[in-house]
Amino acid sequence: MRQRYSILALLAPLMLLVACGKAGSPDAAENGEAVATVNGKAISRSEFDLYVENVGRQSGRDVPEDQHSQLLDQFIGMKLAADAAEKAGVTKDPKVADQLALARLNVVVDAGLQKYLDANPVKDEELKPEYDAQVAAMPREYHARHILVEDKAAAEEITKQLKGGADFAKLAEEKSKDSSGQSGGDLGWFTLDSMVKPFSDAVASLQPGQLTDEPVESQFGWHVIKLEESRATTPPAFEDVKDRVRMLVQRKKLQSYLDDLRKNAKIDKKI
């Protein structure tokens, strides 16, 4: 019934717009010191350094210096395989051509967006207002108990007993088919968007200490719900999430930039 939910997720965007990285030059021979030549074609230091950087990023750690020679052998192997593939005409395959075009698009977009961010950096004074706005939008938390049964008639009988003074926790332990029944139906603290809608709508309508007048149906069965208490969500400290807020502001800048590009473009979608 409960969906996983993280408070800190409110201060982090749901989707990355760009994975920033450095783009290599298409002509290795023009990029300074060569680390090797393959059939007369130079592999520049900058091109190889980019390869090493990408390998390190994929592994999640910097590549030790004593492994660079092994990586150079790998890179040379890739160069040889690429030359052989081109001679075999693979780049004439429409699918391969499309993949190359997409790879180029990704590199150009990545570099272009990074250039935009460099020219429009996030200022420190932009962070606190964004943090305050996110905190203001954070949902309220609720603490409730419930008893879950298969049919409405059973839920109505439980409601009747509770209104007559029966102990909620005891009935939950005896009657509820939910695992929370073992703890008296206690669901702990949660936000409304972490629960299925019929349940969260019913909780939102209750006052602390109040019981649902009628059983609430969801895909899990019939619920009898009691709201214990509610509270405002305690936000993380600004300093603890400052970097996350900076990323959020940065991505909003990028989204605004992309929206402006779209507004000024002539677009004719066919599907």
One Martini backbone bead per residue (centre of mass of N, CA, C, O) as a GRO file, in nm:
protein
  271
    1MET     BB    1   0.056   0.062  -0.020
    2ARG     BB    2   0.325   0.184   0.013
    3GLN     BB    3   0.529   0.440  -0.101
    4ARG     BB    4   0.824   0.549  -0.168
    5TYR     BB    5   0.983   0.819   0.034
    6SER     BB    6   1.169   1.133   0.005
    7ILE     BB    7   1.249   1.431   0.129
    8LEU     BB    8   1.510   1.498  -0.036
    9ALA     BB    9   1.368   1.474  -0.317
   10LEU     BB   10   1.251   1.767  -0.316
   11LEU     BB   11   1.565   1.880  -0.360
   12ALA     BB   12   1.548   1.693  -0.617
   13PRO     BB   13   1.546   1.604  -0.924
   14LEU     BB   14   1.403   1.349  -1.134
   15MET     BB   15   1.587   1.471  -1.378
   16LEU     BB   16   1.846   1.465  -1.597
   17LEU     BB   17   1.954   1.678  -1.859
   18VAL     BB   18   2.276   1.644  -1.799
   19ALA     BB   19   2.600   1.498  -1.864
   20CYS     BB   20   2.883   1.629  -1.775
   21GLY     BB   21   3.152   1.683  -2.017
   22LYS     BB   22   3.423   1.625  -2.219
   23ALA     BB   23   3.522   1.699  -2.541
   24GLY     BB   24   3.670   1.576  -2.813
   25SER     BB   25   3.869   1.586  -3.075
   26PRO     BB   26   3.855   1.490  -3.417
   27ASP     BB   27   4.178   1.578  -3.420
   28ALA     BB   28   4.447   1.442  -3.277
   29ALA     BB   29   4.696   1.584  -3.423
   30GLU     BB   30   4.598   1.882  -3.290
   31ASN     BB   31   4.653   1.790  -2.957
   32GLY     BB   32   4.950   1.740  -2.943
   33GLU     BB   33   5.073   1.504  -2.779
   34ALA     BB   34   5.173   1.184  -2.854
   35VAL     BB   35   5.117   0.838  -2.741
   36ALA     BB   36   5.057   0.734  -3.042
   37THR     BB   37   5.064   0.519  -3.334
   38VAL     BB   38   4.828   0.417  -3.604
   39ASN     BB   39   4.902   0.379  -3.906
   40GLY     BB   40   5.004   0.701  -3.885
   41LYS     BB   41   4.805   0.769  -3.647
   42ALA     BB   42   4.741   0.988  -3.403
   43ILE     BB   43   4.744   0.986  -3.042
   44SER     BB   44   4.649   1.199  -2.824
   45ARG     BB   45   4.665   1.304  -2.510
   46SER     BB   46   4.373   1.419  -2.489
   47GLU     BB   47   4.226   1.170  -2.594
   48PHE     BB   48   4.333   0.968  -2.383
   49ASP     BB   49   4.245   1.121  -2.130
   50LEU     BB   50   3.945   1.093  -2.192
   51TYR     BB   51   3.937   0.787  -2.180
   52VAL     BB   52   4.032   0.762  -1.888
   53GLU     BB   53   3.806   0.931  -1.764
   54ASN     BB   54   3.570   0.746  -1.857
   55VAL     BB   55   3.664   0.493  -1.711
   56GLY     BB   56   3.656   0.619  -1.429
   57ARG     BB   57   3.355   0.696  -1.428
   58GLN     BB   58   3.244   0.403  -1.464
   59SER     BB   59   3.404   0.293  -1.195
   60GLY     BB   60   3.424   0.538  -0.966
   61ARG     BB   61   3.740   0.591  -1.034
   62ASP     BB   62   4.055   0.648  -1.051
   63VAL     BB   63   4.315   0.586  -1.263
   64PRO     BB   64   4.597   0.452  -1.232
   65GLU     BB   65   4.901   0.510  -1.369
   66ASP     BB   66   4.986   0.194  -1.400
   67GLN     BB   67   4.721   0.159  -1.614
   68HIS     BB   68   4.767   0.328  -1.878
   69SER     BB   69   4.910   0.124  -2.064
   70GLN     BB   70   4.670  -0.072  -2.080
   71LEU     BB   71   4.470   0.138  -2.193
   72LEU     BB   72   4.626   0.196  -2.451
   73ASP     BB   73   4.596  -0.085  -2.568
   74GLN     BB   74   4.290  -0.071  -2.583
   75PHE     BB   75   4.272   0.182  -2.763
   76ILE     BB   76   4.423   0.065  -3.001
   77GLY     BB   77   4.223  -0.162  -3.051
   78MET     BB   78   3.990   0.028  -3.120
   79LYS     BB   79   4.122   0.163  -3.363
   80LEU     BB   80   4.160  -0.094  -3.532
   81ALA     BB   81   3.861  -0.177  -3.535
   82ALA     BB   82   3.757   0.085  -3.666
   83ASP     BB   83   3.918   0.070  -3.928
   84ALA     BB   84   3.808  -0.206  -4.017
   85ALA     BB   85   3.510  -0.121  -4.024
   86GLU     BB   86   3.534   0.101  -4.235
   87LYS     BB   87   3.650  -0.084  -4.460
   88ALA     BB   88   3.378  -0.265  -4.440
   89GLY     BB   89   3.129  -0.038  -4.436
   90VAL     BB   90   2.957   0.029  -4.170
   91THR     BB   91   2.896   0.344  -4.217
   92LYS     BB   92   2.672   0.271  -4.447
   93ASP     BB   93   2.491   0.195  -4.239
   94PRO     BB   94   2.208   0.343  -4.134
   95LYS     BB   95   2.223   0.266  -3.834
   96VAL     BB   96   2.512   0.361  -3.783
   97ALA     BB   97   2.470   0.650  -3.878
   98ASP     BB   98   2.262   0.717  -3.658
   99GLN     BB   99   2.448   0.659  -3.416
  100LEU     BB  100   2.658   0.873  -3.486
  101ALA     BB  101   2.464   1.115  -3.485
  102LEU     BB  102   2.377   1.079  -3.188
  103ALA     BB  103   2.655   1.101  -3.060
  104ARG     BB  104   2.711   1.386  -3.163
  105LEU     BB  105   2.468   1.520  -3.036
  106ASN     BB  106   2.545   1.466  -2.741
  107VAL     BB  107   2.813   1.622  -2.744
  108VAL     BB  108   2.707   1.898  -2.839
  109VAL     BB  109   2.496   1.941  -2.620
  110ASP     BB  110   2.679   1.916  -2.379
  111ALA     BB  111   2.867   2.153  -2.457
  112GLY     BB  112   2.646   2.372  -2.485
  113LEU     BB  113   2.531   2.358  -2.193
  114GLN     BB  114   2.798   2.414  -2.053
  115LYS     BB  115   2.840   2.692  -2.178
  116TYR     BB  116   2.586   2.818  -2.060
  117LEU     BB  117   2.662   2.771  -1.759
  118ASP     BB  118   2.925   2.935  -1.767
  119ALA     BB  119   2.760   3.205  -1.849
  120ASN     BB  120   2.523   3.098  -1.617
  121PRO     BB  121   2.573   3.098  -1.316
  122VAL     BB  122   2.519   3.011  -1.000
  123LYS     BB  123   2.412   3.198  -0.740
  124ASP     BB  124   2.403   3.219  -0.403
  125GLU     BB  125   2.136   3.404  -0.393
  126GLU     BB  126   1.953   3.165  -0.529
  127LEU     BB  127   1.926   2.938  -0.305
  128LYS     BB  128   1.740   3.021  -0.066
  129PRO     BB  129   1.475   3.071  -0.224
  130GLU     BB  130   1.456   2.780  -0.328
  131TYR     BB  131   1.450   2.641  -0.057
  132ASP     BB  132   1.197   2.785   0.054
  133ALA     BB  133   1.007   2.683  -0.170
  134GLN     BB  134   1.043   2.381  -0.111
  135VAL     BB  135   0.955   2.384   0.184
  136ALA     BB  136   0.666   2.502   0.134
  137ALA     BB  137   0.596   2.232  -0.051
  138MET     BB  138   0.594   2.048   0.172
  139PRO     BB  139   0.441   1.795   0.309
  140ARG     BB  140   0.241   1.661   0.520
  141GLU     BB  141   0.225   1.466   0.815
  142TYR     BB  142   0.107   1.130   0.909
  143HIS     BB  143  -0.065   0.954   1.182
  144ALA     BB  144  -0.181   0.613   1.151
  145ARG     BB  145  -0.451   0.381   1.157
  146HIS     BB  146  -0.545   0.037   1.053
  147ILE     BB  147  -0.806  -0.176   0.914
  148LEU     BB  148  -0.787  -0.474   0.714
  149VAL     BB  149  -1.038  -0.603   0.491
  150GLU     BB  150  -1.231  -0.773   0.254
  151ASP     BB  151  -1.514  -0.652   0.357
  152LYS     BB  152  -1.759  -0.425   0.430
  153ALA     BB  153  -1.912  -0.563   0.662
  154ALA     BB  154  -1.665  -0.599   0.846
  155ALA     BB  155  -1.593  -0.297   0.860
  156GLU     BB  156  -1.862  -0.204   0.984
  157GLU     BB  157  -1.840  -0.371   1.245
  158ILE     BB  158  -1.580  -0.242   1.344
  159THR     BB  159  -1.683   0.048   1.356
  160LYS     BB  160  -1.902  -0.010   1.563
  161GLN     BB  161  -1.711  -0.105   1.790
  162LEU     BB  162  -1.539   0.152   1.809
  163LYS     BB  163  -1.783   0.343   1.876
  164GLY     BB  164  -1.833   0.157   2.144
  165GLY     BB  165  -1.507   0.132   2.263
  166ALA     BB  166  -1.310  -0.019   2.123
  167ASP     BB  167  -0.992  -0.137   2.067
  168PHE     BB  168  -0.798  -0.076   1.804
  169ALA     BB  169  -0.540  -0.247   1.842
  170LYS     BB  170  -0.684  -0.514   1.906
  171LEU     BB  171  -0.851  -0.536   1.643
  172ALA     BB  172  -0.613  -0.528   1.449
  173GLU     BB  173  -0.478  -0.789   1.552
  174GLU     BB  174  -0.738  -0.970   1.491
  175LYS     BB  175  -0.845  -0.854   1.183
  176SER     BB  176  -0.605  -0.773   1.023
  177LYS     BB  177  -0.432  -0.838   0.705
  178ASP     BB  178  -0.220  -0.655   0.782
  179SER     BB  179   0.097  -0.624   0.913
  180SER     BB  180   0.012  -0.385   1.113
  181GLY     BB  181  -0.158  -0.551   1.315
  182GLN     BB  182   0.088  -0.629   1.508
  183SER     BB  183   0.085  -0.289   1.574
  184GLY     BB  184  -0.221  -0.188   1.582
  185GLY     BB  185  -0.215  -0.043   1.282
  186ASP     BB  186   0.052   0.101   1.265
  187LEU     BB  187   0.202   0.343   1.016
  188GLY     BB  188   0.305   0.588   1.104
  189TRP     BB  189   0.479   0.807   0.915
  190PHE     BB  190   0.327   1.007   0.645
  191THR     BB  191   0.245   1.081   0.320
  192LEU     BB  192  -0.006   1.106   0.098
  193ASP     BB  193   0.173   1.023  -0.165
  194SER     BB  194   0.240   0.723  -0.026
  195MET     BB  195  -0.058   0.665  -0.084
  196VAL     BB  196  -0.340   0.567  -0.170
  197LYS     BB  197  -0.596   0.766  -0.256
  198PRO     BB  198  -0.837   0.673  -0.078
  199PHE     BB  199  -0.670   0.685   0.181
  200SER     BB  200  -0.560   0.981   0.170
  201ASP     BB  201  -0.836   1.119   0.153
  202ALA     BB  202  -0.937   1.021   0.429
  203VAL     BB  203  -0.710   1.138   0.606
  204ALA     BB  204  -0.750   1.442   0.518
  205SER     BB  205  -1.054   1.447   0.658
  206LEU     BB  206  -0.922   1.423   0.933
  207GLN     BB  207  -0.896   1.437   1.273
  208PRO     BB  208  -0.747   1.409   1.549
  209GLY     BB  209  -0.891   1.101   1.669
  210GLN     BB  210  -1.038   1.021   1.416
  211LEU     BB  211  -1.291   0.832   1.252
  212THR     BB  212  -1.419   0.664   1.011
  213ASP     BB  213  -1.750   0.637   0.925
  214GLU     BB  214  -1.654   0.483   0.665
  215PRO     BB  215  -1.541   0.264   0.473
  216VAL     BB  216  -1.243   0.212   0.276
  217GLU     BB  217  -1.174   0.167  -0.062
  218SER     BB  218  -0.937  -0.052  -0.216
  219GLN     BB  219  -0.726  -0.276  -0.376
  220PHE     BB  220  -0.687  -0.420  -0.076
  221GLY     BB  221  -0.972  -0.319   0.044
  222TRP     BB  222  -1.095  -0.251   0.372
  223HIS     BB  223  -1.094   0.052   0.564
  224VAL     BB  224  -1.006   0.144   0.896
  225ILE     BB  225  -0.956   0.480   1.019
  226LYS     BB  226  -0.702   0.647   1.228
  227LEU     BB  227  -0.615   0.960   1.342
  228GLU     BB  228  -0.366   1.075   1.546
  229GLU     BB  229  -0.164   1.275   1.370
  230SER     BB  230  -0.006   1.592   1.274
  231ARG     BB  231   0.260   1.747   1.063
  232ALA     BB  232   0.515   1.923   0.980
  233THR     BB  233   0.772   1.908   0.786
  234THR     BB  234   1.106   1.843   0.835
  235PRO     BB  235   1.361   2.003   0.718
  236PRO     BB  236   1.646   2.028   0.590
  237ALA     BB  237   1.923   2.178   0.610
  238PHE     BB  238   2.060   2.398   0.407
  239GLU     BB  239   2.362   2.304   0.427
  240ASP     BB  240   2.293   1.996   0.361
  241VAL     BB  241   2.144   2.094   0.057
  242LYS     BB  242   2.298   2.303  -0.118
  243ASP     BB  243   2.394   2.130  -0.361
  244ARG     BB  244   2.110   2.044  -0.451
  245VAL     BB  245   2.002   2.325  -0.503
  246ARG     BB  246   2.204   2.401  -0.718
  247MET     BB  247   2.116   2.181  -0.917
  248LEU     BB  248   1.825   2.278  -0.946
  249VAL     BB  249   1.885   2.560  -1.055
  250GLN     BB  250   2.048   2.466  -1.296
  251ARG     BB  251   1.814   2.302  -1.431
  252LYS     BB  252   1.624   2.541  -1.460
  253LYS     BB  253   1.800   2.696  -1.653
  254LEU     BB  254   1.804   2.483  -1.874
  255GLN     BB  255   1.499   2.463  -1.916
  256SER     BB  256   1.460   2.759  -1.998
  257TYR     BB  257   1.648   2.749  -2.241
  258LEU     BB  258   1.494   2.522  -2.394
  259ASP     BB  259   1.223   2.669  -2.407
  260ASP     BB  260   1.325   2.907  -2.578
  261LEU     BB  261   1.413   2.743  -2.822
  262ARG     BB  262   1.130   2.631  -2.883
  263LYS     BB  263   0.978   2.903  -2.921
  264ASN     BB  264   1.192   2.991  -3.169
  265ALA     BB  265   1.087   2.745  -3.322
  266LYS     BB  266   1.021   2.542  -3.608
  267ILE     BB  267   0.769   2.294  -3.559
  268ASP     BB  268   0.705   1.962  -3.728
  269LYS     BB  269   0.517   1.714  -3.638
  270LYS     BB  270   0.447   1.360  -3.744
  271ILE     BB  271   0.371   1.208  -3.440
   0.00000   0.00000   0.00000
